[in-house]
Amino acid sequence: MSAALMSAGHVEARPLAWTRLWHNSQAVAVTVALHSAV
């Protein structure tokens, strides 16, 4: 339980880094999907 709270605290402490990482991974997934479709 405490580990989950700690991880949640870290996520809330650095929201910009996580959102940037999430958007980057989404962009890579979309690019790979487009290239594989072509």
N, CA, C and O of each residue as an XYZ file, in Angstrom:
152
protein
N       0.846     -1.201      0.000
C       0.000      0.000      0.000
C       0.876      1.244      0.000
O       0.640      2.185     -0.758
N       1.887      1.239      0.856
C       2.758      2.415      0.922
C       3.534      2.590     -0.383
O       3.807      3.712     -0.809
N       3.886      1.463     -1.013
C       4.619      1.547     -2.277
C       3.747      2.192     -3.349
O       4.230      2.992     -4.151
N       2.454      1.840     -3.360
C       1.540      2.426     -4.340
C       1.405      3.922     -4.096
O       1.362      4.711     -5.040
N       1.337      4.309     -2.820
C       1.210      5.730     -2.507
C       2.478      6.470     -2.916
O       2.411      7.594     -3.416
N       3.630      5.845     -2.707
C       4.890      6.485     -3.077
C       4.978      6.656     -4.587
O       5.372      7.716     -5.071
N       4.612      5.615     -5.333
C       4.666      5.706     -6.793
C       3.683      6.761     -7.289
O       3.985      7.505     -8.222
N       2.504      6.826     -6.664
C       1.513      7.830     -7.057
C       2.067      9.224     -6.784
O       1.846     10.145     -7.570
N       2.781      9.383     -5.680
C       3.368     10.670     -5.343
C       4.417     11.069     -6.365
O       4.510     12.236     -6.744
N       5.212     10.097     -6.814
C       6.236     10.395     -7.813
C       5.587     10.792     -9.137
O       6.060     11.700     -9.819
N       4.509     10.112     -9.492
C       3.819     10.426    -10.744
C       3.237     11.831    -10.679
O       3.293     12.580    -11.654
N       2.677     12.186     -9.522
C       2.095     13.523     -9.381
C       3.183     14.585     -9.309
O       2.953     15.739     -9.668
N       4.368     14.195     -8.845
C       5.457     15.159     -8.709
C       6.039     15.528    -10.071
O       6.522     16.644    -10.262
N       5.994     14.591    -11.014
C       6.549     14.878    -12.337
C       5.531     14.571    -13.431
O       5.744     13.650    -14.220
N       4.431     15.318    -13.497
C       3.394     15.044    -14.494
C       3.848     15.381    -15.914
O       3.478     14.696    -16.868
N       4.642     16.429    -16.048
C       5.074     16.844    -17.382
C       5.955     15.786    -18.027
O       5.800     15.478    -19.208
N       6.878     15.230    -17.253
C       7.773     14.215    -17.802
C       6.986     12.989    -18.237
O       7.259     12.410    -19.289
N       5.993     12.586    -17.413
C       5.200     11.399    -17.746
C       4.328     11.642    -18.964
O       4.224     10.770    -19.827
N       3.695     12.814    -19.054
C       2.825     13.099    -20.204
C       3.661     13.194    -21.476
O       3.231     12.760    -22.544
N       4.863     13.766    -21.354
C       5.732     13.867    -22.524
C       6.144     12.471    -22.979
O       6.151     12.176    -24.174
N       6.490     11.614    -22.016
C       6.881     10.248    -22.349
C       5.713      9.499    -22.968
O       5.891      8.735    -23.917
N       4.503      9.721    -22.424
C       3.306      9.051    -22.950
C       3.027      9.491    -24.383
O       2.742      8.657    -25.243
N       3.107     10.799    -24.646
C       2.842     11.299    -25.995
C       3.911     10.803    -26.972
O       3.607     10.497    -28.125
N       5.150     10.727    -26.512
C       6.215     10.232    -27.384
C       5.964      8.783    -27.759
O       6.130      8.401    -28.917
N       5.561      7.966    -26.779
C       5.304      6.551    -27.063
C       4.112      6.410    -28.003
O       4.103      5.538    -28.872
N       3.107      7.265    -27.833
C       1.941      7.215    -28.724
C       2.353      7.603    -30.145
O       1.919      6.974    -31.110
N       3.178      8.625    -30.275
C       3.621      9.067    -31.595
C       4.418      7.963    -32.282
O       4.257      7.736    -33.481
N       5.272      7.280    -31.532
C       6.061      6.185    -32.104
C       5.143      5.059    -32.551
O       5.340      4.486    -33.623
N       4.132      4.733    -31.735
C       3.203      3.651    -32.080
C       2.431      3.997    -33.349
O       2.248      3.143    -34.217
N       1.977      5.247    -33.463
C       1.228      5.670    -34.650
C       2.127      5.635    -35.882
O       1.703      5.198    -36.952
N       3.359      6.093    -35.733
C       4.295      6.092    -36.864
C       4.569      4.671    -37.338
O       4.576      4.404    -38.540
N       4.795      3.760    -36.397
C       5.057      2.360    -36.754
C       3.838      1.759    -37.435
O       3.972      1.011    -38.404
N       2.646      2.080    -36.933
C       1.415      1.543    -37.526
C       1.251      2.054    -38.959
O       0.869      1.297    -39.850
N       1.539      3.333    -39.176
C       1.405      3.896    -40.521
C       2.415      3.267    -41.480
O       2.078      2.942    -42.618
N       3.655      3.095    -41.016
C       4.679      2.517    -41.882
C       4.375      1.059    -42.197
O       4.602      0.602    -43.317
N       3.861      0.329    -41.213
C       3.550     -1.084    -41.450
C       2.329     -1.216    -42.360
O       2.205     -2.195    -43.097
N       1.425     -0.228    -42.310
C       0.233     -0.265    -43.166
C       0.632     -0.023    -44.621
O       0.027     -0.581    -45.536
N       1.645      0.804    -44.828
C       2.114      1.107    -46.186
C       3.109      0.041    -46.632
O       3.626      0.107    -47.747
